[in-house]
Amino acid sequence: MIKRSWSSFLSGVALVGGLTVASTALAGEIYTAEPISDASQQLFADPDNELTVQLASMSSCDKSGCAPADCGVDCGVDCNDLYSAGDCDEISFGGWFQMGYHNKVTPNGTVPNDAGSFNNHPGDLNLHQGWLYAEKVADGSCGLDWGFRMDVMYGVDAGDTQAFGNRPGRWDNGGKFNRGGGYGWAIPQLYSEVASGDWSVKIGHFYTLVGYEVVTAPDNFFYSHALTMFNTEPFTHTGAVATYTASDDVTLYGGWTAGWDTGFDRVNGGSSALGGFSTALGEDVTFTYITTFGNFGARGAGASGYSHSIVVDTALADDLNYVIQSDLLDIGVGAGSSQVGVNQYVIKTISDTIGVGVRSEWWKSNGVSQYAVTGGVNVKAADNLIIRPELRYDWQLPTPSGDQVTFGMDAILTF
């Protein structure tokens, strides 16, 4: 492992900090980070005693009192216009800093104690994610509207956030984006979006729909990641994906991507479908099925593959949430071509400032099973500051070579 220098770390903080100041000047004020993904998981009880709460503040349009039902009243928009121009067209800026420490490399499930699942720089205080985004939300509630989003990050998570399904030197995969000592830059999202009524379409480079855990630190309960998330799921895609809100309880997804983890590049002829649905099963249960199939590009060396992720999210009580997730991957060639996993999460809200959670996981790759149990606490130290200590135990069958206990703790400051 290359020893990182504090100069790399400090230069990254300075660069990201400079971008933050610049964005603040453009926006007129600092905005708290908004949800990044449809699969985002937030913490603590909201005013309605829901388990999940949005840590983000409202957009500039919302700050002025605009809501979709009020469009044309508070936003100064004529809802009869095909394209609505008004206060809702503001561009918002935001981001976060995530810094953390872990005493051991988190096993990645393929080779114990080898390159880890995000947390692979033990023994140091790391800047994991110095994040900045610019966004205009496409709101189709008043007719045709457009939007976009761009995310830029710096930190030790860059290698797991770049378009590593690309050929070297394409988009943000390698080259000048890697700064040495484990630090680097990434552009994990750059897409445009159009929306009208119940439809919206993203075109460009965007996060996957697959899975429960996500790349963006504020949207997960735990500091470390599940083995299925790191091994069996894509992180990003380049292509187009449509979302159709069929009803209050049913959302449909469908689109095309240039394989897995690509950024405006096609490796080995990558071409795959991405789609699925989310539906309510009663008042307290949500069922989500997302699949990808076709040529995943760099993943599988151009062979055809299939994967799916099933997530069942259940509110057992106002302050208690249970999630079970199952992933399946079948590529057909090479090591790790056949994978399956089951994760379970129990998250309880103790108070407005404290949440506790347990994650148990089983992951199997080509006949070898690995298990992990993680216990964690989330402490809301301020409105925009979360501290997440955790203790994780990994073990592997049929041999015990992967047994390991890992302590980790991070802090996320959103702005």
C-alpha positions in Angstrom: 0.0 0.0 0.0 1.4 3.4 -0.9 1.9 5.7 2.1 -0.2 8.8 1.7 1.2 12.2 2.5 -0.6 14.9 4.5 0.2 17.3 1.7 -2.1 15.3 -0.7 -4.8 15.3 2.0 -4.5 19.0 2.8 -4.3 20.0 -0.9 -7.6 18.1 -1.5 -9.3 19.9 1.4 -8.1 23.3 0.0 -9.2 22.5 -3.5 -12.7 21.3 -2.5 -13.0 24.2 0.0 -12.2 26.6 -2.8 -14.9 25.1 -5.0 -17.3 25.4 -2.1 -16.7 29.1 -1.5 -17.0 29.7 -5.2 -20.3 27.9 -5.4 -21.6 29.8 -2.4 -20.9 33.1 -4.1 -22.8 31.9 -7.2 -25.8 30.6 -5.3 -26.1 33.5 -2.9 -26.2 31.2 0.1 -25.1 27.7 1.1 -27.6 24.9 0.7 -27.7 21.7 2.6 -27.2 18.6 0.5 -30.3 17.0 -1.0 -31.0 13.3 -1.6 -28.7 11.9 -4.3 -30.5 8.7 -5.2 -34.0 7.2 -5.3 -32.5 4.5 -3.1 -31.2 7.0 -0.5 -31.5 6.1 3.2 -31.7 8.9 5.6 -31.7 9.0 9.4 -33.8 10.0 12.4 -37.5 10.7 12.9 -39.1 13.5 10.9 -41.9 15.7 12.3 -44.4 13.0 11.2 -42.5 10.3 13.1 -41.3 8.6 9.9 -38.1 6.6 10.4 -36.4 8.2 7.5 -35.7 11.9 7.3 -34.2 14.1 4.7 -31.1 15.8 6.1 -31.2 18.2 3.1 -32.7 21.6 3.1 -35.2 22.6 0.4 -34.1 24.0 -3.0 -34.1 27.7 -3.6 -37.5 27.4 -5.1 -38.9 25.6 -2.1 -37.3 28.3 0.1 -39.5 30.8 -1.5 -42.6 28.8 -0.6 -43.1 27.0 -3.8 -44.5 23.5 -3.9 -45.8 21.5 -6.9 -49.4 22.1 -5.9 -48.6 25.8 -5.6 -46.9 26.1 -9.0 -48.1 29.2 -10.8 -49.0 30.8 -7.5 -45.9 31.1 -5.3 -43.4 30.6 -8.1 -44.8 33.2 -10.5 -45.3 30.4 -13.1 -48.1 30.2 -15.6 -49.1 26.5 -15.5 -50.7 26.8 -18.9 -47.4 27.4 -20.5 -45.7 24.4 -22.2 -42.5 25.5 -20.6 -42.7 27.2 -17.3 -40.1 29.8 -16.6 -40.0 31.3 -13.1 -38.4 31.2 -9.7 -38.5 27.3 -9.9 -35.6 27.5 -12.4 -33.0 28.3 -9.8 -29.8 26.2 -9.7 -28.9 24.9 -6.3 -25.5 24.1 -5.0 -24.5 21.9 -2.0 -22.2 19.1 -0.8 -20.5 17.6 2.2 -17.2 16.6 3.7 -16.8 13.0 5.0 -13.8 12.2 7.2 -13.2 8.9 8.8 -10.9 6.4 10.5 -10.8 2.6 10.5 -8.2 0.4 12.0 -8.3 -2.4 9.4 -9.0 -2.8 5.7 -12.6 -4.0 5.2 -12.5 -7.4 3.5 -13.9 -7.1 0.0 -15.1 -10.7 -0.1 -12.8 -11.8 -2.9 -9.4 -12.0 -1.2 -9.6 -11.3 2.6 -7.6 -8.3 3.8 -6.8 -7.3 0.2 -8.2 -4.1 -1.4 -11.2 -3.2 0.7 -14.8 -2.1 0.1 -14.3 1.7 0.1 -12.6 1.6 3.5 -9.1 0.5 2.3 -6.8 3.1 3.9 -6.5 1.9 7.5 -4.7 3.7 10.4 -5.1 7.2 9.0 -7.7 10.0 9.3 -8.9 10.1 5.7 -10.9 12.6 3.7 -13.2 10.1 2.1 -15.5 12.4 0.2 -15.1 16.1 -0.4 -18.3 16.6 -2.5 -19.8 19.4 -4.4 -22.9 19.3 -6.7 -24.9 21.7 -8.9 -28.4 20.9 -9.7 -31.6 22.1 -11.3 -34.6 19.8 -10.6 -36.8 18.9 -13.5 -40.3 19.4 -12.2 -42.9 18.1 -14.6 -45.9 18.9 -12.4 -46.7 22.0 -14.4 -45.8 20.7 -17.9 -42.6 20.2 -19.7 -39.5 21.1 -17.7 -35.8 20.5 -17.9 -33.0 20.0 -15.4 -29.4 18.7 -14.9 -27.0 17.6 -12.2 -23.2 17.5 -11.9 -21.3 16.0 -9.0 -17.6 16.4 -8.4 -15.7 14.8 -5.5 -12.2 14.5 -4.1 -10.9 12.0 -1.6 -9.8 8.5 -1.0 -13.1 7.2 -2.2 -12.3 8.4 -5.7 -11.1 5.1 -6.9 -14.4 3.5 -6.0 -16.4 6.4 -7.4 -14.7 6.9 -10.8 -16.0 5.3 -14.0 -13.6 2.3 -13.5 -15.6 0.3 -16.2 -14.0 2.7 -18.8 -10.7 2.2 -20.6 -7.9 3.9 -18.8 -7.7 7.6 -19.4 -11.4 7.9 -20.5 -13.6 10.3 -18.5 -12.4 10.2 -14.9 -10.7 6.8 -14.9 -7.1 7.4 -14.0 -4.7 9.9 -15.5 -4.7 13.3 -13.9 -7.7 12.4 -11.8 -5.5 10.3 -9.6 -3.4 12.5 -7.3 -1.3 9.8 -5.5 -1.4 8.4 -2.0 -4.9 7.0 -2.6 -6.4 10.4 -3.2 -8.1 11.5 -6.4 -10.9 13.2 -8.2 -14.1 11.8 -9.7 -17.1 13.1 -11.6 -19.7 10.4 -10.7 -22.7 12.2 -12.2 -23.3 14.5 -15.2 -26.7 14.2 -16.8 -29.6 16.3 -18.2 -33.2 15.5 -17.5 -36.6 16.3 -18.9 -39.9 15.9 -17.2 -43.5 16.3 -18.0 -46.4 15.1 -15.8 -45.7 11.6 -14.5 -42.7 11.0 -16.8 -39.0 12.0 -16.5 -35.9 10.9 -18.5 -32.3 11.2 -17.5 -29.6 11.2 -20.2 -25.9 11.1 -19.4 -23.8 9.7 -16.6 -25.8 8.8 -13.4 -26.0 6.6 -10.4 -27.4 3.1 -10.7 -30.9 2.2 -9.6 -29.6 -1.2 -8.3 -29.4 -2.0 -4.6 -30.1 -0.4 -1.2 -26.8 1.1 -0.2 -25.4 4.0 -2.3 -22.0 5.6 -3.0 -22.9 9.0 -1.4 -22.0 8.9 2.3 -24.9 11.0 3.7 -27.4 8.5 2.3 -26.3 5.4 4.2 -26.7 4.5 7.8 -23.3 2.7 8.1 -19.8 3.9 7.5 -18.7 0.6 5.8 -20.5 -1.0 2.9 -22.0 -4.4 2.4 -20.2 -7.0 0.3 -23.1 -7.2 -2.1 -23.0 -3.5 -2.8 -19.2 -3.5 -3.5 -19.0 -6.7 -5.5 -22.4 -7.6 -7.0 -23.8 -4.2 -8.1 -22.8 -1.4 -10.5 -22.3 2.0 -9.1 -22.8 4.2 -12.2 -24.0 4.0 -15.8 -23.9 6.1 -18.9 -27.1 6.0 -21.0 -30.7 7.0 -20.6 -33.3 5.9 -18.1 -37.0 6.8 -17.8 -39.1 7.0 -14.7 -42.9 6.8 -14.8 -45.0 7.4 -11.7 -48.0 5.2 -12.4 -49.7 6.0 -9.1 -48.9 7.1 -5.6 -47.9 3.5 -4.9 -46.2 2.4 -8.2 -43.1 3.7 -9.9 -41.7 2.1 -13.1 -38.1 2.4 -14.5 -36.7 1.5 -17.9 -33.7 2.4 -20.0 -30.4 1.5 -21.8 -26.9 1.8 -20.5 -23.4 1.3 -22.0 -22.7 -1.5 -19.5 -21.6 -1.2 -15.8 -19.6 1.7 -14.3 -18.9 3.5 -17.6 -18.5 7.2 -18.1 -19.3 8.1 -21.8 -17.3 5.1 -23.0 -18.2 1.6 -24.3 -15.9 -1.2 -23.4 -16.2 -4.6 -25.1 -19.4 -3.4 -26.8 -21.1 -2.7 -23.5 -24.9 -2.6 -24.0 -27.4 -3.5 -21.3 -30.9 -2.9 -20.1 -31.7 -1.2 -16.8 -35.2 -1.3 -15.4 -37.7 -2.4 -12.7 -40.4 -1.1 -10.4 -41.2 -0.1 -6.9 -44.6 -0.6 -5.3 -46.2 -0.4 -1.9 -47.4 -3.6 -0.3 -49.8 -2.1 2.2 -49.2 1.0 4.2 -45.9 0.0 5.8 -44.1 -2.2 3.2 -42.3 -1.1 0.0 -41.1 -3.7 -2.6 -38.5 -2.7 -5.2 -37.1 -4.9 -8.0 -34.4 -3.6 -10.3 -32.6 -5.6 -13.0 -29.8 -5.2 -15.5 -29.1 -7.7 -18.3 -27.0 -7.7 -21.5 -23.4 -7.0 -22.1 -22.0 -5.3 -19.0 -18.8 -4.2 -20.8 -15.6 -4.4 -18.7 -17.5 -6.5 -16.1 -17.6 -10.0 -17.6 -15.2 -9.2 -20.5 -18.1 -8.6 -22.9 -20.0 -11.7 -22.0 -23.8 -11.5 -21.6 -25.0 -11.3 -18.0 -28.0 -10.9 -15.8 -28.4 -9.3 -12.3 -31.2 -8.2 -10.1 -31.7 -6.6 -6.7 -34.8 -7.0 -4.6 -35.4 -4.7 -1.6 -38.2 -5.0 0.9 -38.5 -2.1 3.2 -40.8 -2.5 6.2 -41.8 0.1 8.9 -42.3 -2.2 11.9 -43.2 0.8 14.0 -42.9 4.6 13.9 -39.3 4.3 15.2 -38.3 0.9 13.9 -37.4 -0.1 10.3 -36.5 -3.5 8.8 -35.0 -4.0 5.4 -34.1 -7.3 3.6 -32.2 -7.2 0.3 -31.2 -10.0 -2.0 -28.8 -9.6 -5.0 -28.1 -12.1 -7.8 -25.4 -11.9 -10.5 -24.7 -14.3 -13.3 -22.1 -13.4 -15.9 -21.0 -16.9 -16.9 -17.2 -16.3 -17.2 -14.3 -15.7 -14.9 -13.8 -15.5 -11.2 -16.8 -14.1 -9.4 -19.1 -14.8 -12.3 -21.8 -16.3 -10.1 -22.7 -14.3 -7.0 -25.6 -14.2 -4.6 -26.2 -12.3 -1.3 -28.7 -11.5 1.3 -28.5 -8.4 3.6 -30.7 -7.5 6.5 -30.9 -4.2 8.3 -32.7 -3.2 11.5 -32.6 0.5 12.3 -34.2 2.1 15.3 -34.7 5.8 16.1 -33.9 6.4 19.8 -34.5 10.1 19.7 -34.2 13.1 17.3 -30.5 12.9 17.6 -29.6 9.2 18.0 -30.2 6.2 15.9 -28.9 2.6 16.2 -28.7 -0.1 13.6 -27.5 -3.6 12.9 -26.6 -5.1 9.5 -26.2 -8.8 8.9 -25.0 -10.1 5.5 -24.3 -13.4 3.7 -22.5 -13.2 0.3 -21.4 -16.1 -1.8 -19.1 -16.0 -4.8 -18.4 -19.2 -6.9 -19.1 -21.5 -4.0 -17.3 -19.6 -1.2 -19.5 -17.9 1.5 -18.6 -14.8 3.5 -20.5 -13.4 6.4 -20.4 -10.1 8.3 -22.3 -8.4 11.1 -22.1 -4.7 11.7 -23.4 -2.6 14.6 -23.5 1.1 14.4 -24.7 4.3 16.0 -25.6 7.6 14.3 -25.3 10.7 16.4 -26.8 13.9 15.0 -24.3 16.4 16.7 -25.8 19.3 14.8 -28.4 19.9 12.1 -25.7 19.3 9.4 -23.3 17.0 11.3 -23.6 13.2 11.7 -21.1 11.1 13.5 -21.2 7.3 12.8 -19.1 4.9 14.9 -19.4 1.2 14.1 -18.0 -2.2 14.9 -17.9 -4.9 12.2 -17.1 -8.6 12.3 -16.3 -10.6 9.1 -15.8 -14.3 8.7 -15.5 -16.6 5.8 -16.4 -20.3 5.1 -15.4 -23.0 4.4 -12.1 -21.6 5.7 -11.7 -19.1 8.6 -9.0 -17.0 6.9 -11.3 -14.0 6.6 -12.1 -13.6 10.3 -11.7 -10.0 11.3 -13.0 -7.4 13.7 -12.9 -3.8 12.4 -13.6 -0.5 14.2 -14.5 2.5 12.2 -15.9 6.0 12.8 -16.6 8.9 10.4 -18.2 12.3 10.5 -20.2 13.9 7.7 -20.7 17.7 7.5 -23.3 18.7 4.9 -23.6 22.2 3.5 
